[in-house]
Amino acid sequence: QAVADSLNRRFKTSYEPGDLYLTCGAAAAISITLHAIVNPGDEVIVIAPYFPEYRVWIETAGAACVEVMADAKTFQVDAAAVDAAITPNTKAVIIDSPNNPVGAVYTRGTLLSLASVLSGRSEELGHPIYLVSDEPYREITYGAEVPWVPAIYDRTIVCYSYSKSLSLPGERIGWALVPNTNPDHDELVLAVAGAGRKLGFVCAPALFQRVLIDCVDEPTNVEAYARNREALAGGLRKLGYTCIEPEGAFYLWVKSLEPDAEAFFRRARDLELLPVPSNSFGCEGWVRLGYCVSYETIVNSMPAWQKLAESYR
């Protein structure tokens, strides 16, 4: 009830407690949702670069993971590319905004274009294509609007976690929302609950369900992330690195100094830097840095980043 009331205040909706399935964070919510909507042989589209576990959860549910690259310059969803990737077996598309690993926030225009494609192709194929909106970073933005996806595409299921917004990464609590505006609401609510039990997610932690009652509307301390973002992105640019300015989340997408991101990672690791190579995110030539660390750690890392850059000159 507390979560439904919060969503209704924020997004002018009319959700009821029964529209929500409380979970052990967004990971459980996505896995449960996939098991609720796909059958063996179905396909699920992901927008690369994407969170690597999507592939694991999709394949565990018996479906095939289909990668579609985001726009190479803006990292927005390329609706035309999604359209080209849809087949009669396509059951869902997963989006993640603010995005992990790039930090891109999908604009309203982007989402409207995607919704138009999914609506048209659903009608053409004669079965619904669901949109799974993974939103653990919704509250961590730097001025960008994060549109409420169910208001743009009705066959949306939203997956959320408080691990990021409340800075509780070790305490997994979140939910899967089947909006009451979804045409398949009644069947999906039962499918989500059944999939949760099938996977062994019998009950989200009762203690943290109670915590949510008091903390559901607590603001996120974005100022600390904003300071870190400026220090890391600004510092690396001064050293000659190319990076994408993140609009949300707490990751920096940095161009590798050589085409092989794995080799770049190994050279960085020798200097006690641990960027994540982009290969696991579905593309090549980039690394992801996390700036959810102390400000001092970022400042103190700059000499090592300088040595790394100099090693390529």
C-alpha positions in Angstrom: 0.0 0.0 0.0 2.8 2.4 0.9 4.5 1.8 -2.5 1.3 2.2 -4.5 0.5 5.4 -2.6 3.9 6.8 -3.4 3.7 5.9 -7.1 0.2 7.4 -7.3 1.4 10.7 -5.7 4.4 10.9 -8.1 2.9 9.8 -11.4 -0.8 10.7 -11.0 -1.8 7.0 -11.3 -4.3 4.8 -9.5 -2.3 1.7 -8.6 -3.5 -0.8 -6.0 -1.4 -3.0 -3.7 -2.3 -6.0 -5.8 -0.6 -4.5 -8.8 2.8 -4.9 -7.0 4.8 -8.0 -6.3 7.5 -7.2 -3.6 10.9 -8.8 -4.4 14.5 -9.1 -3.3 15.5 -6.2 -5.5 15.3 -5.5 -9.2 17.3 -8.6 -10.2 14.6 -10.8 -8.7 11.9 -8.7 -10.2 13.3 -9.0 -13.7 14.0 -12.7 -13.5 10.5 -13.3 -12.2 9.0 -11.1 -14.9 10.8 -12.9 -17.7 9.6 -16.3 -16.3 6.1 -14.8 -16.3 6.0 -13.7 -19.9 8.3 -15.9 -22.0 8.2 -19.5 -23.2 11.0 -21.6 -24.6 11.8 -20.4 -28.1 10.8 -16.8 -27.5 13.2 -13.9 -28.0 13.9 -10.9 -25.8 15.6 -7.8 -27.2 18.2 -5.9 -25.1 19.7 -2.5 -25.9 23.5 -2.7 -26.0 25.5 -1.8 -24.1 23.4 -3.6 -21.5 23.6 -5.0 -18.0 25.2 -8.5 -18.6 22.9 -10.4 -16.3 20.0 -9.7 -18.7 21.3 -12.4 -21.0 21.6 -14.9 -18.1 18.1 -14.3 -16.9 16.6 -14.4 -20.4 18.4 -17.7 -21.3 17.5 -19.2 -17.9 13.9 -18.5 -18.7 14.3 -20.5 -22.0 14.4 -17.5 -24.3 17.0 -16.2 -26.7 18.8 -12.8 -26.0 18.8 -10.6 -29.1 21.2 -7.6 -28.9 20.4 -4.3 -30.6 22.9 -1.6 -30.5 21.9 1.8 -29.2 22.6 4.9 -31.3 26.4 5.2 -31.5 26.5 8.9 -30.7 23.7 9.5 -28.2 23.3 6.0 -26.7 19.5 6.4 -27.0 17.4 3.5 -28.1 17.5 3.1 -31.9 13.8 2.4 -32.6 14.4 1.5 -36.3 17.1 -1.0 -35.3 14.7 -2.5 -32.7 12.0 -2.7 -35.4 14.5 -4.6 -37.7 15.3 -7.1 -35.0 11.7 -8.0 -34.2 10.6 -11.5 -35.4 7.4 -13.5 -34.8 9.2 -14.9 -31.7 9.8 -11.6 -30.1 8.1 -11.5 -26.7 9.7 -8.5 -24.9 12.2 -5.7 -24.9 14.2 -4.7 -21.8 15.2 -1.1 -21.3 17.2 0.4 -18.5 17.0 4.2 -17.9 19.0 5.7 -16.4 21.3 3.2 -18.1 23.9 0.9 -16.7 26.6 1.1 -18.0 26.5 4.4 -20.0 24.4 6.6 -17.8 22.1 7.7 -20.7 18.5 8.7 -19.8 16.0 7.8 -22.5 14.1 10.9 -23.6 10.3 11.0 -24.0 10.8 11.3 -27.8 12.9 8.1 -27.8 10.3 6.2 -25.7 7.5 7.4 -27.9 9.3 6.2 -31.0 9.9 2.8 -29.4 6.3 2.6 -28.2 5.1 3.2 -31.7 7.3 0.4 -33.1 6.2 -2.1 -30.4 2.5 -1.2 -30.8 2.6 -1.5 -34.6 4.5 -4.8 -34.6 2.4 -6.3 -31.8 -0.7 -5.7 -33.9 1.0 -7.0 -37.0 2.2 -10.2 -35.3 -1.0 -10.8 -33.5 0.5 -11.1 -30.0 1.8 -8.5 -27.5 5.4 -7.4 -27.2 6.0 -6.4 -23.6 8.4 -3.7 -22.5 10.3 -4.5 -19.3 11.5 -1.2 -17.7 14.4 -1.8 -15.3 14.6 1.3 -13.1 17.0 1.0 -10.1 18.7 4.3 -11.0 15.5 6.3 -11.5 16.2 8.6 -8.6 19.9 9.2 -9.5 19.9 11.9 -12.2 21.6 15.2 -12.9 18.7 17.3 -14.2 17.3 14.9 -16.9 13.6 13.9 -16.9 13.0 10.2 -16.5 9.6 9.6 -18.1 7.1 7.2 -16.5 7.2 4.5 -19.1 3.7 2.9 -18.5 2.2 6.3 -19.4 3.9 6.0 -22.9 3.4 2.2 -23.6 0.6 0.4 -21.9 2.1 -3.1 -22.1 4.9 -2.2 -19.7 6.1 -4.0 -16.6 8.3 -1.9 -14.3 11.0 -3.5 -12.1 12.5 -1.4 -9.3 15.0 -1.6 -6.5 15.7 0.6 -3.5 19.3 -0.6 -3.3 20.5 2.4 -5.3 18.1 5.1 -4.3 18.5 4.5 -0.6 22.2 3.5 -0.9 21.5 0.0 0.5 23.3 -2.3 -1.9 23.5 -5.1 0.5 19.8 -5.0 1.4 17.8 -6.2 -1.5 14.2 -4.9 -1.6 12.2 -3.9 -4.6 9.2 -4.7 -6.7 7.6 -5.7 -10.0 4.7 -3.5 -11.0 2.0 -4.7 -13.5 0.2 -1.4 -14.1 -3.6 -1.5 -14.1 -3.5 0.2 -17.5 -1.7 -2.9 -19.0 -4.4 -4.7 -21.2 -3.1 -8.1 -19.9 -3.1 -7.0 -16.3 -5.2 -9.7 -14.7 -3.2 -12.6 -16.3 0.2 -11.0 -15.8 -0.4 -10.3 -12.0 -1.0 -14.0 -11.5 1.9 -15.0 -13.8 4.3 -12.8 -11.9 3.2 -14.2 -8.5 3.4 -17.7 -9.8 6.8 -17.2 -11.3 8.1 -15.8 -8.0 7.1 -18.9 -6.2 8.4 -21.2 -9.0 11.9 -19.5 -8.7 11.8 -19.7 -4.9 11.3 -16.0 -4.2 8.6 -16.8 -1.7 8.7 -13.6 0.3 10.7 -10.4 0.1 12.4 -9.6 3.4 9.6 -8.6 5.8 11.9 -6.3 7.8 12.7 -4.2 4.8 9.1 -4.2 3.6 8.5 -2.4 6.9 11.4 -0.1 6.3 9.8 1.0 3.0 6.8 2.3 4.8 8.9 5.0 6.4 11.5 5.4 3.6 9.5 5.1 0.4 9.6 8.8 -0.4 13.1 9.6 1.0 15.1 11.7 -1.4 18.4 10.4 -2.8 21.6 12.2 -2.0 22.5 12.9 -5.6 24.9 15.8 -4.7 27.7 13.3 -3.7 27.4 11.5 -7.0 27.3 14.7 -8.9 30.6 15.9 -7.3 32.2 12.5 -8.0 31.0 12.6 -11.6 32.5 16.0 -12.2 35.8 15.0 -10.6 36.2 11.8 -12.5 34.9 12.9 -15.9 36.7 16.3 -15.7 39.9 14.7 -14.5 40.0 12.0 -17.2 39.2 14.5 -20.0 42.1 16.7 -18.9 44.3 13.6 -19.4 43.0 13.1 -22.9 40.4 10.4 -22.3 37.1 10.4 -24.2 34.0 9.7 -22.1 30.2 10.0 -22.3 28.7 12.5 -19.9 26.3 10.5 -17.8 22.8 11.9 -17.3 22.0 9.4 -14.5 23.3 6.5 -12.4 26.9 6.5 -11.2 28.9 5.1 -14.0 31.3 6.7 -16.5 31.6 5.2 -20.0 35.2 5.7 -21.2 36.7 5.0 -24.6 39.4 2.4 -24.3 42.9 3.6 -25.5 43.1 0.6 -27.8 40.5 -1.4 -29.7 40.8 -4.4 -27.3 39.1 -3.3 -24.1 40.2 -6.5 -22.3 43.9 -5.7 -23.0 43.3 -2.1 -21.9 41.8 -3.5 -18.7 44.8 -5.6 -18.0 47.2 -2.7 -18.4 45.0 -0.6 -16.1 44.8 -3.4 -13.5 48.6 -3.3 -13.3 48.2 0.2 -12.0 45.5 -0.9 -9.5 42.7 0.6 -11.6 39.7 -1.7 -12.2 37.6 -0.5 -15.2 35.1 -3.1 -16.5 35.7 -4.0 -20.2 32.8 -3.3 -22.5 32.8 -6.8 -24.0 30.5 -8.2 -21.3 28.1 -5.3 -22.0 27.6 -6.3 -25.6 30.1 -4.0 -27.5 33.8 -3.4 -27.8 36.2 -0.6 -27.3 34.9 0.9 -24.0 35.2 0.5 -20.3 32.8 1.3 -17.4 34.0 3.1 -14.3 31.9 3.3 -11.1 32.1 6.6 -9.2 30.0 5.4 -6.2 33.2 5.6 -4.2 34.7 8.3 -1.9 35.7 11.6 -3.5 39.2 11.1 -2.2 39.5 7.8 -4.1 38.7 9.5 -7.4 41.2 12.3 -6.8 43.9 9.9 -5.6 43.4 7.8 -8.7 44.3 10.5 -11.2 48.1 9.9 -11.2 47.5 6.2 -12.1 45.2 7.3 -14.9 47.9 9.6 -16.1 50.5 6.8 -16.1 48.1 4.6 -18.0 47.5 7.3 -20.7 51.3 7.9 -21.0 51.9 4.2 -21.5 50.1 4.5 -24.8 52.0 7.5 -26.1 
